[in-house]
């Protein structure tokens, strides 16, 4: 069994039997896959898979240690790790909210959040926001059409109501270009113009869900606060938007160490189920044992939450490092984005996930 793996997918070698030969490389090509007779691929979101890349290879299994699969276009069986980084992204959102409340001197009791997408991340953000005393509105047409039983502490609303009435808006939907519920350019000028002055918009789902040109125009013409982690045409990012944002980062909201360990467990479960090969999960499970995490209700106020998240996750320093550089051309911008993510340190999550959100 020959396997290619991204270097950031942890404990594969220690968890798989010796006859699984794992090759860690900075990149892979069709020639690499053919010459090394690769049977299985473990990747992350920055690695693209196409049918043309795999044509003529021995690859029969693809697993991405990320929640989305929009970087995979292949008929070969492929799997992802949904929910593995949900708490990591939720912490990014909660930090953004706390920072916004600190800057504007607003109180949670007078705030209203609109959450677009009520999946793994959206549910956690809603729960944490509710515990903070923030009124919660949600929008998720697929769930609504399925007659989903939304929690009593959330109110369902359409997008126009969310953008017109909420002072905090965050989106957590997948990037779907086709189908019954397309999300590409879901949030455009028509919605963004409805935002109240001095409100907060958080963009940490996928580039392409928000029309970035319309977002830039809004940022230039209206006083709003922006926390942005995802970009159109990554690794290229808009330097002007980054510097005008309250918080700007290079797609690292889900990059916690805990999230990466949970993703490794999920992709290895897919591997075991696909090939029938036993996997030793003990090292991975031990890595998740951490008694230092705290329930959000144990904090005294939003400033304490903000400071604790910042201490462990380093979002403020990320923002400073990401926005404080000089670039002369697009290639330098791309290289900076890639290097930032490639060298991102392992950071532990802070918030204890309630039992009802554990799978």
N, C-alpha and C positions, 0 to 999 in steps of 0.2 A: 504494500500500500504506500503510494507516494502522495505527499500532501504539500501544498504551498500554503503558507500562512503569513498574514500581516504581523509585523513584530509587536504590535500593540494588542494582540489577542493573547491573554496571559494564561500560563500553565497548561498549554496544549501538550507540550512534550512530556511534562510530568504526569499528565492524566491519561495519556494513551499508551497502549502496549508497545513494546520495543520494535515489533515488526512494522509499525507505522513510522515511516521515514519522513520527517518534517523539514522542509526547506524554508527558511526565513530569508526574505530578500527585500531590497528596497523597491523593487518593481517586478513585474512579470510581463512577458510578451507571448505571442503564439509560439514562437520558436522555443522559448524557455519551457513552456508547457509540453510541447511535443518532445523535445530532447530529453526532458527529465521524466517523461511518461507520468505526468501528474494525474491522479485520480480524483482528488478532492481539493477544493479551494476554500480558505477562510479569509475573508476580506473585511474592510471597513468602508465607510461611505465615500471616501476619496478615491476608491479604485473602481473603475467602470468595467462592466462585463457586457459583451455583445455576442450575438450568435457568430459573427464573423471571427471574433477573437478565438472562440472555442472550436470552430470548424476544423476537423482533422486531428483534434486532440483526444486524449483519453479521459477527459474530465466528465464525471457523471454526478457530481455533487458540489453545490455552492452554498456556503453559509456566510451571511454578513452579520457581524456583531453589532448591528445597529437596528433601530426600530423600523426604518423605512427600507424599501427595495427599489426606489426609483432609479438607482444607479445600476440595476441589473436588467438587461433586456436579453432574455435567453429562455429557450424552451426546456433546458435541462432543469431538473428539480433543484429549486433554490429555497433557502429558508432564512429567516431573520430572527431577531431577538426583541420582539415587541415588549415594551414595558420595562426593559432592563435599565434604561436611563431615565425613567419617568420621574423618580424622586430627585435626581440630579438636576433635570430641567426645571422641576417645580421649585427647587431651592433658588435657582437663578431668577425665576419669576417673583418669588416672595422677596428676595433681596431687592429686586428692582422696585417693587411696591413700597417696601420699607424706606428705601432711599428717596423715592418720590415723595412720600409722606413727610420725611424729614426736611427735604428741601422746601416744600410748599407749606409746611407747618399744618397740614391737614390731619384730621382725626379719622381713624378707621370707621367709627360709628357714623360718620357723615359721608362715607365713600361707597361707591357702587362699582363693582367689577363686572365686565362682560367677557365671558369665556366662550370662544368660538372653537368647538370641537370638544366633546366630552368623553374622550378615550382615556387611556392610562394616565396621561399627564393632566388633562383637563379635570379629571375627577379629583386628583390630589390637590391641584391648585384651588378648586372649589372648596374642598374640605378645609384646607389651611386658611383660606380667605374667610370662610364662615367662622372658624375658631377665632380669627382676629376681630370679628365683629363687622366685617364688610358685607354689604348686601350683594347677593350673587345672582346674576343673570347668565343663562347659558343658551347656546344655539348649536344644534346638531341635527340637521334634517334626516340623515339616515336613521338615527336612533329614534327620532320622533315618529317616523313612518313605521318603525318596527314596534311602536307602542311601548317604548322603553319606560320603565317606572323611575323617573328622576327623583332624587332625594327631596324631602320636604323643604330643606333649607335653600333650594335653588328655584328660580322662576324661569320658565322657558320664555324666550323672546326672539323676535326676528332680528335680522342684522340692522335694519334701519333703527329700531328701538335701541339696540345696544349702542350704536355709534352716536345716536342723538342724546342718550340719557346717561351713559356711564362715564365716569371720570378716569376709569382704568379699563383698558381693553387689551386682551391677550389672545393669540390664536394658536391652536394646537391641532390642526387638521393635516392629513397627509396630502402630498402633491398628486392630484389626480387630473390628468389632462383630458380624459374621456370618461365615458360611463354616465350613470344617472346623476352622479353628484360631483361634477368637475369642480376643482378648487383652484386651477391656474387663474391668476388675476382675480381671485374671488374678492379681494379687498382692493378697490380702485378709488379713483377720484370721487365718484358719486357717494361712496360711504365715508371716505376720509374727510370730506368737506363738512360732514355732519358733526365731527368731533368738537366738543366744547373747548374753548381756549384754556390753556394750562392743564389739560388732561394728559394722561400717560398712555402711550401705545407700546406694547411689548411684542417683538417679532422674533420668535425662537423656534419656529416650526421648520419650514423649508423656503428657500428663496424661490420666487415664482408665484407664491400664494398671494403675496402683496405686490401690487404694481409699484416697483421701486421708483420709477420716474414720478409717479403721482405722489408717493410718499415724500420724495425729495422736494417737490413743489410745495406740499403742505408744510414741511419743515421750514422752508424759506419764507412762507407767507403768513403763517399763524404760529402763535406761541404754544407749542406743545412739547412734552417731554417724550423722548424716545429711548427705549432699550432695544438694541438690535444685535442679534447673534448670527443670523443667516442672511445670505446675500445672493442676488442674481449672478449667474456665471462664475460661481466660486471655482478657483481661488481668487479671481478678480473681485475686488470690492470697491465700493464708492468711498473714496477718502473724505470727500466733503461731507457726506452723510455721517460718517464715523466721527468726525471732529465736532459736528453739531449735536450729536446725540448725548443724552445724559449718561448712557452706558453703551459702549460698542465693543464687541468681541468677535473673534474669528471662528464661529461655529464650535464653541467649547462648552456650551451650557450643559450638555450631557456627558462631559468628559470626566466625571468623577471616577475615582478608583473603584468605588463600590459598583458603579454602573458597568464598568468594564469587566469586573469579576462576574457579575450577574449575566452579562452578555456571553462570556465564555461558557458558563454553565448551560445556557440555552442552546448555543450552537453545538456544543458537545452532546447534548441530549438529542438534537436532530441527527448528528453524525451516528450516534449509537443506534437510533431507530432505523436509520437508512441502511447502514451496513451490517447491523447485528453484531457490532464489535463492542466489547465491554469497556467502560470508561471508569476511571477512578476519580470520583468527585471530592474526595476528602480534603485535599489541599485547598481547593476553591471554596468549599463550604467553611473551612476554618478561617479563611481570609475575611469572611463576612461577619465573623463573631466580633462584635464591637459593642461594649456596654456603655460607651460614652454618649451615644445619641440621645437626644432629648425630644420629648413631645413639644409641639409648638405651644401648647397651653401652659407649659412650665416656665416660659419666659415672662418677664415682668412687663415688657412693652416692646414696641416695634423697633426702637433704637437698639435694644439688647439683641433682638433677633438679627438686625442688620449687621451689627458689629461682630457677632459670633459667626454668622455666615461669611462675612468678609475675612475674618481671621483664618478660617479653615479653607475657604474656597478661593480667596484672593481675587475676587472680581474687580475691586477698585484698581489694584495694580495691573490686572490684565487690561483694563480700559486705558490706563496711562501708557502702558507699553505698546499697546496696539495702535493708539492714535498719535503717539509722539515719535514719528519717524518721517524722514524725507524720501520721497520717491520721484524719480524722473520719468519713468515710463511704466507701461502695463506689466512688463515682465518683472520688474522690481517689486511691484505691488503683489503679484501672484507669488513670487518667491518668498516674500515676507509672510504672507498668509500661510503658506505651506510650512515654512520653518517654524512659525509660532505654534502651529498645531502639532508638528512632529516632535517638538521639544517640550511639550506641555507636561508639567510635573504631575505626579500622582497626588490627588487631594481627596480626603475623605468627606463623605456626606455628614451633615449635622443633624437633620431632622429624622426623628423616629417615625417610620411608616406605620400607621394604624393597621391592625390585623385584618380589617375588612378589605384592605387594598393589597394584601399579600396573596400571591397565587400558590 
